[in-house]
Amino acid sequence: MLRSIFIYGLINSIILALTAVGFSLTYGISRVANFAYGALYVLAGFAAWVLLHRLALNYYLALFLAVVFVALVGAALYRFALIRVRGMPISEIIVTFALGTALVELLRFFGLFGSAYGLPPLRRATLQLLGVPVDFQRVALVVIGAVLILALWLFTHYTKIGLAFRAIAQDEQAAMMVGIDPDHMATLSLALGSALAAVAAVVVLPLGYIAAESGSNILVFAIAVCILGGLESPAGVIVASLLIGYAQILSVAYFGPHYQMIVALLAILVTLVFRPSGLFGKQKELEERV
Amino acid sequence: MTTDFLVVDELSKSFGGVKALDRVGFSVAQGEVLGIIGLNGSGKTTLVNVITGFIRPDSGHVWLRGKEITGLAPEKIAGLGIARTFQTVRPFHHLPAFKNLIVPLYSSRIRSAAGGGRWGDRDAVALDLLEEVGFERDSSVPYKPAAALPHGYLRRLELARCLALRPEVIITDELFSGLSSSEVSSLMPLMEKLRERGITLVMVEHRLRELFRLARRVIVMEQGRKIAEGPPQAIVADNAVRETYLGAEL
């Protein structure tokens, strides 16, 4: 029991980190809380499904194209909608939430939800880890999640564009002053965040099927992780994913499956009451006097 | 030497009822060092912010090389080669000092330039620049996060960040403020070097002695207006300026 809680807790934590990292990244760079995040996750699932089952593409190619497609949708979301309400956080949330809801309802309208719509796993196999049976997809997911987070760390610390991302997150005006275009960076941050939602979708969705609720569930989980960890904090995403991930598995094991959502909502509530900036959140620095 | 390299024409800007800039105009020749002095609140920083695109003027124009740049976005103006420093230092605090200088390499100005910051040599480009502004290359200083550096180094870092943009104009906003006398005097050779290299400098400054050594022409501002303009000796002798600075050391 303990060993299975350890392993499934880790898997659940990685799933949470995977689903939250894109939301955190977009917010960290451009201060846009992308409430269409869950819808983009669902869209990625459908894009992959269409490419696989309707166009009969190669499995990996289909997943790759689905990720690229959703990244483009994310970029378009900024270029055509968010750019008009830039700097107004409430409007940004309303715009992204409205478009996200519209997208999910559109898919529902065409009846594109249900057990008929699922993605196949990478491989149908079961492994034994510490004597606990774990299917191949979940193991792959842990590896992919860890590699992705490492890759993101390298990207933001060693590439010009990654450093420009961090620079604009730290001081937008100073970054503009050295020629960094904030709209360009925000477009890229939406594209990258959306691509990460899509990656999470194509590796997590094979564990179940594509449901209308996936979108809103993913959004709540991502927000819970980001609020507990501290918005814009990469280390916070990892720590909060582990905390919520294990808390969910423990409560599911001892109380029941519906506690998964309760734990996430409780994490949001408790954080906002006791430490609103989250575990790793920072106080805003004073603006320059003009 | 063209006298109309950077031209500021009749710039006005009000905040509420306060006229921060009142029909301010001047021109700067390429390679010239222009000083701007005036008491606190005389509109110097507003002037810098308007030229660099952070504030849109109510009226008036700014031209660079005969091309109007008024109201362009800050990153576009930076892309045209006007770099600036801030009154309070604003490095990218959580980036190591040398990585602060890699950020400008992602600007469209440098990306479009030939050989602009390729993989591999960009760290060297950044370290060279830091050495140029006086960072000890073989020490750990260039690798420390900017937040851990003392103020004198941050001023140098901001200058280096300007240089990473390969600018034609550098506008400094109280570059010497908050520095000790020895730090100021160690910064002077660097400013002289920039001047010799032909970079146009516009220096908003309170440290008049140092400014007058660098600038051949100085503008005096008071309550948003330009009240005097001329070489340092003439400015010192000017009665209106003396009145403004009454009690201040000139």
Interface residues (C-beta under 8 A of the other chain):
Chain A: K160 I161 L163 A164 R166 A167 Q170 D171 Q173 A174 A175 M176 M177 V178 G179 I180 D181 P182 E288 R289 V290
Chain B: T45 T46 N49 T52 F54 I55 A73 P74 E75 A78 G79 A83 R84 F86 Q87 T88 R90 P91 F92 H93 H94 L95 K99 N100 I102 V103 P104 L105 Y106 S107 S108 R109 I110 G117 R122 R161 C162 A164 L165
